[in-house]
Amino acid sequence: MARKNILSGLMDDSKKFTAVNSEAPAEAQALSFKGIGALGAVTRSIDALSARAESAKQLEEKLANGETVIDLDPALIENSFVNDRLGGDDERFQELVEAIRQRGQDSPILVRPHPILSGRYQIAFGHRRARAARVLSRPVRAVVKALDDRDHVIAQGQENSARADLSFIERTMFAHRLEGLSFDRETIMTALSADKTTVSKMLSVTRRIPADVLAALEAARSVGRDRWHDLSALFDDGAFVETARALLASSAFLDADPDRRFELVEALTKREPSPAKPAKVSRAARAWQNSAGTLTAKIVDDGKQVTFALRSDKISAFGAYLTENLERMYEAFEKDAFRSRPSGVASERV
């Protein structure tokens, strides 16, 4: 007998399947039907796939709302498109690595699906925690949230401000980079939780101090806003810029930590006082007058020169006499000195 369409009979709920168990409830009939042979296996696979798809959809929705913390492979995560840290924190980073090694990662990082690369993520905040996870070869706990660029940098800046572990110059450089990426002033203010005046002062520092000097100074964590402002004003002088750049190449600067480097540049403003000139040997002025009292003289001898100030009614004539007879008077002095002091050291005479 010719075999007709077998599947058509199996798919017809009103015929053969009902006849097998006509008194069974409809739900039981459906379950019995799904369990029949190869078709039942296919159906169960479809149901499982559907359930997983629905679960994945729900998870995606939760992740989009930042509601779920998941473990991510650090190899799939890239740093933010704007850096918020400078160098010089190796010791602090090692402390973080040891803390995570001992008790795990306390707080998750925030990432967004990478805007360009499928299947990858980009860090909004938590760079050091992600770096520590790479060092420890363990997954990093993360919240995945869909963020546009503006929300990304605001989340990044505000989280760093809340943690209060960035130095003044790191916050300033973050503001500078945001400005360079054409973010408006309102976004920068929101990201830094700072008012317009504060942001303007921050940006004035980066405009005055050359980029190579800033990079060499690094984080300088102990240095506050006022000292940075005072130092930046000095870079308006081109000569100071050259002096500072010469210092950057010195071994004393290269071997110093960031805080000490700042102090070395700052010290360029503190000029060493010039050595005081030896005080002149001052000798008291001596007064003289002739026996008649008609000629007086004030004589000052400082060891290098002798000054006579003469006063007389006939001073003009006496002055002319002295001028004409200086040669004869000096010869007489030398003869007298030779006779009285064979050593050649003349005695003091008036």
DAQUIBEL-V77474 format. One record per backbone hydrogen bond with DSSP energy under -1.0 kcal/mol. CO is the residue of the C=O (numbers start at 1). NH is the residue of the N-H. If there is no record, write none. Layout:
# DAQUIBEL-V77474
CO	NH
CO	NH
This chain:
# DAQUIBEL-V77474
6	10
7	11
11	13
12	15
15	19
16	20
21	24
25	29
26	30
27	31
28	32
29	33
30	34
31	35
33	36
36	40
37	41
38	42
39	43
40	44
41	45
42	46
43	47
44	48
45	49
46	50
47	51
48	52
49	53
50	54
51	55
52	56
53	57
54	58
55	59
56	60
57	61
58	62
59	63
60	64
61	65
62	67
63	66
70	142
72	140
73	76
74	77
76	121
78	123
89	93
90	94
91	95
92	96
93	97
94	98
95	99
96	100
97	101
98	102
99	103
100	104
109	143
110	124
110	125
111	145
112	122
117	120
120	114
121	78
122	112
125	110
126	130
127	131
128	132
129	133
130	134
131	135
132	136
133	138
140	72
141	109
142	70
143	111
148	152
149	153
150	154
151	155
152	156
153	157
154	158
155	159
156	160
157	161
158	162
159	163
160	164
167	171
168	172
169	173
170	174
171	175
172	176
173	177
174	178
175	179
176	180
177	181
178	183
179	182
184	188
185	189
186	190
187	191
188	192
189	194
195	199
196	200
197	201
198	202
199	203
200	204
201	205
202	206
203	207
204	208
205	209
210	214
211	215
212	216
213	217
214	218
220	223
224	228
225	229
226	230
227	231
228	232
229	233
231	234
232	235
233	236
234	237
237	241
238	242
239	243
240	244
241	245
242	246
243	247
244	248
247	250
250	254
251	255
253	256
257	261
258	262
259	263
260	264
261	265
262	266
263	267
265	268
266	269
267	270
269	271
286	299
288	297
290	293
295	290
296	311
297	288
298	309
299	286
300	307
305	302
307	300
309	298
311	296
312	315
314	318
315	319
316	320
317	321
318	322
319	323
320	324
321	325
325	329
326	330
327	331
328	332
329	333
330	334
331	335
332	336
333	337
334	338
335	339
336	340
337	341
341	344
